[in-house]
Amino acid sequence: MDELTAALELATEEELQQLTGLLFGRGINPLDYFQTPLPIDVQSRDRDAWLDALDQRFRYLAADGMTVLRGNTQKLTYRQALIKVCGYLKIPYSQKLSTTDLEAEVFLHVLGRTWKRLPKSEQEVLTLNIQNSLAECTFPQPIPISIQNNPLSLLFKGSTALAVNSVLKPILLKQLACQFAIHFAKYQVAKTALVRGGATAAAQFQSHVAMQMANRGMAISAARYGAVRTALGFLGPMLWTWFLADLGWRAIATNYGRVIPAVFVLAQIRLLN
């Protein structure tokens, strides 16, 4: 089974809805308005058809322009898509890595970007929470000293640059994913409490709901990182011709603004379910 399909089959209905919004939502791509069904139409299908639509849409968005023109988007593997993302984000990797390990490297990279945007006070709280979480966790093997002293080094150096074996890696990644998700969920609940005066916000802090809010917040952060924004000024006829040609090519080129956050959400689904 393809790793993309495997992750989709693990997803809850809420997670599938989130992926549907990421992959099928309306954007600046003109094809979104002519050939792409609305998210509500996609998620109204039965589960198997819904999963197939997400699978096909991800591969289409991850394919390059020539692959799209040749009609070979469904031949693009999830591994090939991840290698393209690693190249785009300049993430060092080894060809010996498994597909899920490549996915984990992208996941860590996005977490690292998210971490850098946090205020220092939140970084300190999150660091302490991660250290406490690791201290309470039972590991089948000793954790490398470098990670014990600085567990967040995984975010900045990646697991391939550290002495993390295949037994410890999924446990460490799950702990990182959980603590980031809980931290972002608390942040979302705190914002809700300010808006609503604190009356009902505390009751919302249930683990499942919290994880969904955190997923959404961090995926949005990933989307901002991967998106390409185009500013338009006054264009003469020649530049308009160039712009339309460029826009047409972007309509079928790899859409990293959607693919990167989708990979992030798929990694979280694999880690937290």
Secondary structure as the mmCIF struct_conf table of DSSP 4:
data_model
#
loop_
_struct_conf.conf_type_id
_struct_conf.id
_struct_conf.beg_label_comp_id
_struct_conf.beg_label_asym_id
_struct_conf.beg_label_seq_id
_struct_conf.end_label_comp_id
_struct_conf.end_label_asym_id
_struct_conf.end_label_seq_id
HELX_RH_AL_P HELX_RH_AL_P1 GLU A 3 LEU A 10
HELX_RH_AL_P HELX_RH_AL_P2 GLU A 13 PHE A 24
BEND BEND1 GLY A 25 GLY A 25
BEND BEND2 ILE A 28 ILE A 28
HELX_RH_3T_P HELX_RH_3T_P1 PRO A 30 TYR A 33
TURN_TY1_P TURN_TY1_P1 PHE A 34 GLN A 35
HELX_LH_PP_P HELX_LH_PP_P1 THR A 36 LEU A 38
HELX_RH_AL_P HELX_RH_AL_P3 PRO A 39 VAL A 42
TURN_TY1_P TURN_TY1_P2 GLN A 43 SER A 44
BEND BEND3 ARG A 45 ARG A 45
HELX_RH_AL_P HELX_RH_AL_P4 ARG A 47 ALA A 62
BEND BEND4 ALA A 63 ALA A 63
HELX_RH_AL_P HELX_RH_AL_P5 GLY A 65 ARG A 70
TURN_TY1_P TURN_TY1_P3 GLY A 71 GLY A 71
HELX_RH_3T_P HELX_RH_3T_P2 THR A 73 LYS A 75
HELX_RH_AL_P HELX_RH_AL_P6 TYR A 78 LEU A 89
TURN_TY1_P TURN_TY1_P4 LYS A 90 LYS A 90
TURN_TY1_P TURN_TY1_P5 GLN A 95 LYS A 96
BEND BEND5 LEU A 97 LEU A 97
HELX_RH_AL_P HELX_RH_AL_P7 THR A 99 LYS A 116
TURN_TY1_P TURN_TY1_P6 ARG A 117 ARG A 117
BEND BEND6 LEU A 118 LEU A 118
HELX_RH_AL_P HELX_RH_AL_P8 LYS A 120 GLU A 136
BEND BEND7 CYS A 137 CYS A 137
BEND BEND8 PRO A 140 GLN A 141
HELX_LH_PP_P HELX_LH_PP_P2 PRO A 142 PRO A 144
HELX_RH_AL_P HELX_RH_AL_P9 ILE A 145 ASN A 149
TURN_TY1_P TURN_TY1_P7 PRO A 151 LEU A 152
HELX_RH_AL_P HELX_RH_AL_P10 SER A 153 LYS A 157
HELX_RH_3T_P HELX_RH_3T_P3 SER A 159 ALA A 161
TURN_TY1_P TURN_TY1_P8 LEU A 162 ALA A 163
TURN_TY1_P TURN_TY1_P9 SER A 166 LEU A 168
HELX_RH_AL_P HELX_RH_AL_P11 LYS A 169 ARG A 196
TURN_TY1_P TURN_TY1_P10 GLY A 197 GLY A 198
BEND BEND9 ALA A 199 THR A 200
TURN_TY1_P TURN_TY1_P11 ALA A 201 ALA A 201
HELX_RH_3T_P HELX_RH_3T_P4 ALA A 202 GLN A 204
HELX_RH_AL_P HELX_RH_AL_P12 SER A 207 GLY A 226
HELX_RH_AL_P HELX_RH_AL_P13 PRO A 237 ILE A 252
BEND BEND10 ALA A 253 ALA A 253
HELX_RH_AL_P HELX_RH_AL_P14 TYR A 256 LEU A 272
#
